Each structure stands twice: as C-alpha cells, then as structure tokens.
Amino acid sequence: MNATVTPVDQHKVTLTIEVPAKDVKKGIDQAVKRIAGQVNIPGFRKGKAPRRILEMNFGKEAILDEAFETIAGRAYQEALRANELTPVSEPEIEKVTFAEGSDLVFKATFVKRPEVTLGEYKGLEAEKGDMTVSEEEIQEQLDNIRNQQAKMVVAPEGAKVEKGDFAVIDYDGFVDEKPFAGGSAKSYPLEIGSGNFIPGFEDQLIGHAAGEDVEVKVTFPEEYHATELAGKEAIFKVHINDIKRKELPELNDEFAKEASSYDTIEELKADLRKQMEVDKNRRVMDAYATELVQKAVEASTVDIPEIMVDERVEQMIQELSMNMESRGLSLDQYFKFSNQTLDGLKAEYKESAAKNVRTDLVLEAIAKAENIEVTPDDLNMEVFTMANQFGADPKEVWNVIAKEGRVSMLANSVARKKAAGFIVANAKGNEAPKAE
C-alpha cells in the first residue's frame, strides 16, 4: 500500500491511497465469503453459495461495494498510522480506480488534528491564595448551621414585616385589570429579601402588619419567561395572614450536641476548622493549577479547526440536556424558562468551547513531549473516582466505558490530567531539588 498526503487548506488534507491488485482480490474474496455467510439462498447451505449465484441474486456491484468498504477501511487506517495523522472529521471518500484485477486507488479528504507548538511549560509561576481559615469564616459556617436548625415562630402581636421574615400571604395579580394565569395563591410563605418574586414586590410588604391588605404595584422584567407578561405593569392585591420569624438557637454546648456528634461548641468549631481547611486548600490548589495550565496554554500556539469547536459545543449542550433531564426538565423547557434558543446557546458556548479544546490539545502535546504514560492503575483509579462521584459500582462504570468504545477517550483524559500535574510539579518553587 502506498499513500501520499496533499494539503487542501490549513486544516484539511487529502490522502491518495493505492492498494495492490493482489490485496484487492483478497478483499473481494473476503466480501464474497461474508455475504454468503449472511444470506439464505435456496439450494445452498448458508455460506456455501458460489459467487456467480450471489451476483445473480444481489448483483456484482453489491459484492464490489462490500469489498471496497473492507479494503478501503483497512488501507485508510494503515495510511493514517504511516503518516502520523489523526482525523477530527469523517473522511470524504472518492474512488479513483476500482476494478477486479487492478490496483485500487481512492482519495480520503478530512480535517486533521492540528499541530501544537509548545511554549514554556516548566518553571512557570503563579500566586497561591491564602489557605488560612479565619474566625469570621468559621462563624459564618456556624451561622449557616444555626439557620438550618432554626425554628419558625409567629412574630409578636403588632410586629411589622421586616427583611428576613416570612410573610404568609394570599395574593391575586392583575394585568390591565384582568387576572392572569399563575397570578394568585393562598397562604404562600414568602421570604422577604429572597428575591423570589418580581423585583419590588417584597419591599412593598415591609412595614405592614399581619391582617393588613396591601396593594403592590410592580412591572414584570423585559426578560420574563412568560412572554405575554414581559414588560407589563401589574397590580397585586395582597393580604398578610401572618408573619413568621426564625428563632435561632444559641451557640452553646447544647447546640453542638443537637447539631453534630460533638459534646461541646469548641469541639464542633475545631472540626469545622479542619473541614474548612481541607476544602480551602483544595480550592486554592485547584485555582493555582488552573492558572499555571492557562499560562502554559497561552505560551503555546495552535490553530483550531472550526469543526473541533463545533463538536465541543454540541458536547456541552448534550451535558446540559442530561443535567436538565436529571432535574425532570427537557431542553425545550429549559429554553422556555430561560428565554434562550438553541442557536443563542451555541453562540454563548463557543468561546469557552474553543478555550477548552485549546487547553486539551496543549496538555496532550505536553503529555507526548514528556512521554507521560497512562498505566492500567491510572485508568482504574480514574474509574474508581468516577464511580464514587455517581455512587456506582466501578466494575459497572468500566463495563459501560468499554462497551461504548470510550477507553481511549478515558486514557486521553487521564493523560491530560497527568500533564497538568506535571506543569504544577515543575512550576517555580515546586521543582524537585537537584542532586548534588
């Protein structure tokens, strides 16, 4: 087999592939056997019908088409390996010559994976954030726990609605003096200051007492999900049934016992500090690694084919769709609620998709330059981590990956992670000490 590479443009190439006549004959013979083994022809055992009978039933072209698929597919893969080319698009196949007893010549035109010119990726420098957990941060976490443990109590008689209160209300909404769908409710517990209602609604209840009727005037946002209400002025007739407030528990040993497995508030605070230090350390190191990798990407040069960006955008949309489905929503429903369109979402994702593709290409080039290998243990650890995230059995996760033919994708992902680790390990101040 011979193959020559001809550039078409900056990203596209054409492989002209020649297959010797003897290999063409072998391919045709294999196609005959394969077809014979797949069909039932009266008077012949399965797999035993001669070629002339197959041609009478299915036509000579059917056999040659089957043979071409096999011969060309095998030769195409061999030519890619020989010329160290990786396609990122499906090839456009053109038959040049294909006849029994002659050489096969065909062309395969495709977009190839772009080459990366690496810049500096060793000895990079980035600032690490402060990993200290302050007393204020611990207090904020304690306050969050207090809020979770809080009890709702009826506000004292004569109390007025304040920010942070829950106003239990009945309301009826009107646009152009007519009620509208979804504009009324009974005994709705509205947290004042939550921003859950139309801007301005909650503020107009502040200062009113239980038992009062309040007329609330608001304007629906221009970007409101219900287009028939977007930008419209509305009046809500509101009755305040009750005012409820959170009663926060005191921060003492009794609180620690009820809110945790600890006997004292000091033990609870010590455990919170430990957990928060681990979490902050992880977040700081993630940000540090991200900055270093970004510097390595910015120092490198690569011209990305548009098709790779488009494919990454499609992948991001599929991930969004799966996320929505896990919440019981379809992608169409998401578009309706977010006032978004598919084309708008694609345009919105394009910049980050291009950035992600560029980062992947640079990390894979670093992995290749540094001969970073992905071992079976690396793959097992990655599968174990994925299984933990989804609460699944690692064996089942591995079976799915293998069944869907995604082992190479998994290996590439691990290689990129190891390349990112290499950048961090070789950053300024992190280098291993040199031997004397």
C-alpha positions in Angstrom: 0.0 0.0 0.0 1.2 3.5 -0.9 -0.2 6.8 0.4 0.6 10.4 -0.4 -0.6 13.4 1.6 -1.7 16.6 -0.2 -2.7 19.7 1.8 -6.1 21.1 0.8 -6.0 24.1 3.1 -4.7 25.0 6.6 -6.6 22.2 8.3 -7.7 19.8 5.5 -5.6 17.2 3.8 -6.2 14.5 1.1 -4.7 11.0 1.4 -4.3 9.4 -2.0 -4.1 5.7 -1.3 -3.1 2.9 -3.6 -3.8 -0.8 -2.8 -2.1 -3.5 -4.9 -4.3 -5.8 -7.1 -3.4 -8.9 -5.0 -4.8 -7.2 -1.9 -7.9 -6.1 -3.9 -8.5 -9.8 -4.9 -8.2 -10.9 -1.2 -10.7 -8.2 -0.2 -13.2 -9.3 -2.9 -12.9 -13.0 -1.8 -13.5 -12.0 1.8 -16.6 -10.0 0.8 -18.0 -13.0 -1.1 -17.5 -15.2 2.0 -19.0 -12.7 4.3 -22.1 -12.1 2.1 -22.5 -15.9 1.6 -22.5 -16.4 5.4 -25.1 -13.7 6.0 -27.8 -14.8 3.5 -30.0 -17.8 2.8 -30.3 -18.9 -0.8 -32.5 -21.9 -1.7 -30.5 -25.0 -2.7 -27.3 -23.9 -0.9 -26.2 -24.3 2.7 -25.5 -21.0 4.5 -22.1 -19.8 3.5 -21.7 -22.2 0.6 -23.4 -20.3 -2.3 -20.8 -19.6 -5.1 -20.0 -16.1 -6.2 -21.9 -16.3 -9.5 -25.1 -17.2 -7.6 -24.6 -14.3 -5.2 -24.1 -12.0 -8.2 -27.3 -13.3 -9.8 -29.3 -12.6 -6.6 -27.6 -9.4 -5.4 -25.7 -8.0 -8.3 -22.0 -7.7 -8.9 -22.0 -4.1 -7.6 -23.2 -5.2 -4.1 -20.2 -7.5 -3.8 -17.8 -4.9 -5.0 -19.3 -2.3 -2.7 -18.9 -4.6 0.3 -15.3 -5.4 -0.8 -14.5 -1.7 -1.2 -15.7 -0.9 2.4 -13.4 -3.5 3.8 -10.3 -2.8 1.6 -10.6 1.0 1.8 -11.3 1.0 5.6 -8.2 -1.1 6.3 -6.0 0.8 4.0 -7.2 4.2 5.3 -6.3 3.2 8.9 -2.9 1.9 7.8 -2.2 5.2 5.9 -3.2 7.3 8.9 -0.7 5.4 11.1 2.0 5.5 8.5 1.7 9.3 8.1 1.0 10.0 11.8 -2.3 11.7 11.0 -5.3 11.9 13.3 -8.6 13.0 11.6 -11.1 15.1 13.5 -13.8 14.8 10.9 -15.3 11.9 8.9 -13.4 11.4 5.6 -14.9 12.2 2.2 -14.1 9.1 0.1 -13.6 9.4 -3.7 -13.0 6.2 -5.8 -10.4 6.9 -8.5 -10.0 3.4 -9.9 -11.5 0.2 -8.6 -11.8 -2.9 -10.8 -11.1 -6.5 -10.3 -7.5 -7.4 -11.4 -6.3 -3.8 -11.0 -4.9 -1.7 -8.2 -7.4 0.2 -6.1 -6.8 4.0 -6.0 -9.0 6.2 -3.8 -8.8 9.5 -2.0 -9.8 10.3 1.6 -10.2 14.0 2.4 -10.6 15.1 6.0 -9.7 17.7 8.7 -6.6 16.7 10.5 -5.8 17.2 14.2 -3.8 20.5 14.4 -0.2 20.6 15.4 0.7 22.3 18.6 3.8 24.4 19.0 4.6 24.3 22.7 5.8 27.3 24.6 7.3 27.3 28.1 5.5 25.0 30.4 8.3 24.3 33.0 9.3 26.8 35.6 6.0 28.8 35.4 5.0 30.9 38.3 1.6 31.6 39.8 0.4 33.0 43.1 -1.2 30.7 45.6 -4.1 32.1 47.5 -4.3 32.3 51.3 -5.2 28.9 52.8 -5.9 30.3 56.3 -9.4 29.8 57.6 -10.4 32.9 59.6 -12.6 33.1 62.7 -15.1 35.1 60.6 -15.4 32.2 58.1 -15.9 29.7 60.9 -18.6 32.0 62.4 -20.3 32.2 59.1 -20.4 28.5 58.8 -21.8 28.2 62.4 -24.5 30.8 61.4 -25.4 28.6 58.4 -25.9 25.7 60.8 -27.9 27.8 63.1 -30.2 28.8 60.3 -30.7 25.2 59.4 -31.6 24.4 63.0 -33.8 27.5 63.4 -37.4 27.2 64.3 -40.2 29.3 62.7 -42.2 31.2 65.2 -45.1 33.6 64.9 -43.9 37.2 65.2 -45.1 39.1 68.3 -48.5 40.8 68.1 -48.3 44.1 66.3 -45.0 43.2 64.6 -44.3 44.7 61.2 -42.8 42.8 58.2 -39.0 43.1 58.2 -36.3 41.8 55.9 -35.7 38.1 56.7 -39.3 37.5 57.8 -41.6 35.0 56.2 -44.8 36.8 55.3 -47.7 34.2 54.9 -49.8 35.9 52.2 -52.8 35.5 49.9 -52.5 37.4 46.6 -54.3 38.0 43.4 -52.5 39.6 40.4 -54.0 41.7 37.6 -52.6 43.0 34.3 -54.8 45.6 32.5 -57.3 44.9 35.4 -57.6 41.3 34.4 -56.4 38.3 36.4 -53.7 36.2 34.7 -52.6 32.5 34.9 -50.3 31.8 37.9 -51.0 35.2 39.4 -52.8 34.1 42.6 -52.1 31.9 45.6 -53.3 31.2 49.2 -51.1 31.1 52.3 -47.9 31.5 50.4 -44.8 31.7 52.7 -42.7 34.5 51.1 -39.3 35.1 52.5 -38.7 38.9 52.4 -35.4 39.7 50.8 -35.1 36.3 49.0 -35.7 37.9 45.6 -38.0 35.0 44.6 -40.8 37.4 43.5 -40.9 40.1 40.9 -38.4 42.9 41.8 -40.1 45.4 44.1 -42.8 43.0 45.3 -41.2 42.0 48.6 -40.1 45.5 49.5 -43.6 46.8 49.4 -44.7 44.4 52.2 -42.0 45.7 54.6 -43.6 47.8 57.4 -47.0 46.2 57.2 -48.6 44.1 60.0 -50.5 40.8 59.9 -54.1 41.3 58.9 -53.4 44.2 56.6 -54.3 44.4 52.9 -51.6 45.8 50.7 -51.8 46.8 47.0 -48.5 46.0 45.4 -47.6 47.6 42.1 -44.8 46.1 40.0 -43.5 45.8 36.4 -42.6 42.4 35.0 -39.0 42.3 33.7 -38.5 42.6 29.9 -36.8 39.2 30.0 -39.6 37.5 31.9 -40.0 33.8 31.0 -43.8 34.3 30.3 -43.5 36.4 27.2 -47.2 37.5 27.5 -46.3 39.3 30.8 -42.8 40.6 29.9 -42.6 44.3 30.5 -46.2 44.6 31.7 -47.3 46.6 34.7 -49.2 44.6 37.3 -51.2 45.1 40.5 -51.3 42.5 43.2 -53.9 42.6 45.9 -52.2 41.1 48.9 -53.5 40.0 52.3 -50.9 39.4 55.0 -52.2 36.4 57.0 -49.2 36.0 59.4 -45.6 37.0 60.0 -43.2 34.3 60.9 -39.6 34.7 62.0 -36.6 32.4 62.5 -35.8 31.7 66.1 -32.1 30.9 66.1 -30.6 28.6 68.7 -27.8 29.9 71.0 -24.3 28.9 70.2 -23.6 26.7 73.2 -22.7 23.1 74.1 -26.4 22.1 73.8 -26.5 23.4 70.3 -23.3 21.4 69.4 -25.0 18.2 70.7 -28.1 18.7 68.7 -26.4 19.9 65.5 -23.5 17.4 65.5 -21.9 14.4 67.1 -19.8 16.6 69.4 -20.4 17.4 73.1 -19.1 21.0 73.1 -19.2 24.0 70.9 -15.4 24.1 70.9 -15.2 20.6 69.5 -17.6 21.5 66.8 -15.6 24.6 65.9 -12.4 22.6 65.8 -14.0 20.1 63.4 -15.4 22.8 61.2 -11.9 24.4 61.0 -10.4 21.1 60.0 -13.0 20.5 57.2 -12.8 24.1 56.0 -9.0 24.0 55.8 -9.2 20.8 53.7 -11.8 22.4 51.4 -10.0 25.7 51.2 -6.7 24.0 50.5 -8.3 22.1 47.6 -9.9 25.2 46.1 -6.7 27.2 46.4 -4.6 24.5 44.8 -7.2 24.0 42.0 -7.1 27.7 41.2 -3.3 27.6 41.4 -3.1 24.7 39.0 -5.7 26.3 36.6 -3.6 29.5 36.4 -0.4 27.5 35.7 -2.1 25.4 33.0 -3.6 28.6 31.5 -0.1 30.2 31.3 1.2 27.1 29.5 -1.7 27.2 27.0 -1.2 31.0 26.4 2.5 30.3 25.7 1.7 27.7 23.1 0.5 28.1 19.5 -2.3 26.1 17.9 -4.8 26.9 15.2 -8.0 25.1 16.0 -10.3 23.8 13.2 -13.8 25.1 13.5 -15.2 21.6 13.5 -13.5 20.8 16.8 -15.1 23.8 18.4 -18.5 22.9 17.0 -18.2 19.4 18.3 -17.3 20.6 21.8 -20.3 23.0 21.7 -22.5 20.0 20.9 -21.0 18.0 23.7 -21.6 20.9 26.2 -25.3 21.1 25.0 -25.7 17.3 25.5 -24.3 17.7 29.0 -26.7 20.5 29.7 -29.6 18.3 28.4 -28.6 15.4 30.6 -28.4 17.8 33.6 -31.8 19.1 32.9 -33.2 15.6 32.5 -31.8 14.7 35.9 -34.0 17.5 37.3 -37.1 16.4 35.4 -36.8 19.1 32.7 -36.4 18.8 28.9 -34.0 21.0 27.0 -37.1 22.7 25.3 -38.5 23.5 28.7 -35.1 25.0 29.8 -35.1 27.2 26.7 -38.7 28.4 27.5 -37.9 29.2 31.2 -34.5 30.9 30.4 -35.8 32.7 27.3 -33.0 31.1 25.4 -32.7 29.5 22.0 -30.5 26.6 20.7 -28.7 29.0 18.3 -28.2 31.5 21.1 -26.9 28.8 23.5 -24.4 27.6 20.8 -23.1 31.2 20.3 -22.8 31.6 24.1 -20.8 28.4 24.5 -18.5 29.0 21.5 -15.8 31.0 23.3 -15.5 28.6 26.3 -15.6 25.6 23.9 -12.7 27.0 21.9 -10.8 27.6 25.2 -11.4 24.0 26.3 -10.3 22.5 23.0 -7.1 24.6 23.0 -6.3 23.5 26.6 -6.9 19.8 25.8 -4.6 20.0 22.7 -1.8 21.7 24.6 -2.0 19.3 27.6 -2.0 16.3 25.2 1.1 17.7 23.4 2.9 18.1 26.7 2.0 14.5 27.7 3.5 13.4 24.3 6.6 15.6 24.7 7.3 14.3 28.2 6.5 10.7 27.4 3.8 10.6 30.0 2.3 7.2 30.1 -1.2 6.1 31.3 -1.0 2.9 33.2 -3.7 0.4 34.0 -3.6 1.6 37.6 -4.2 5.2 36.4 -7.3 4.0 34.5 -8.5 2.0 37.4 -8.1 5.0 39.7 -10.0 7.3 37.3 -12.8 4.8 37.0 -13.0 4.4 40.8 -13.2 8.2 41.2 -15.9 8.5 38.6 -17.9 5.7 40.3 -17.6 7.5 43.6 -19.0 10.7 42.1 -22.0 8.9 40.7 -22.5 6.4 43.5 -22.0 3.5 41.1 -20.1 0.2 41.1 -16.6 0.7 39.5 -16.9 -2.5 37.5 -20.2 -1.3 36.0 -18.7 2.0 35.1 -15.8 0.2 33.4 -18.1 -2.1 31.5 -20.1 0.9 30.2 -16.9 2.7 29.1 -15.6 -0.5 27.4 -18.9 -1.3 25.7 -19.2 2.2 24.3 -15.6 2.1 23.0 -14.5 5.1 25.2 -11.4 3.5 26.7 -9.1 5.7 24.5 -11.1 8.8 25.5 -10.6 7.9 29.1 -6.9 7.4 28.6 -6.6 10.8 26.9 -8.4 12.4 29.8 -6.1 10.8 32.3 -3.1 11.8 30.2 -4.2 15.4 30.2 -4.6 15.4 34.0 -1.2 13.9 34.4 0.2 16.6 32.1 -1.5 19.3 34.2 0.1 17.7 37.3 3.5 17.8 35.5 3.1 21.5 34.9 2.3 22.1 38.6 5.1 19.8 39.8 7.6 21.7 37.6 6.3 25.2 38.5 8.7 27.7 40.1 9.2 26.8 43.7 7.8 23.3 43.2 10.7 21.7 41.3 12.3 18.6 42.9 15.7 19.5 44.4 18.6 18.7 42.1 21.1 16.0 43.1 24.4 17.3 44.4 
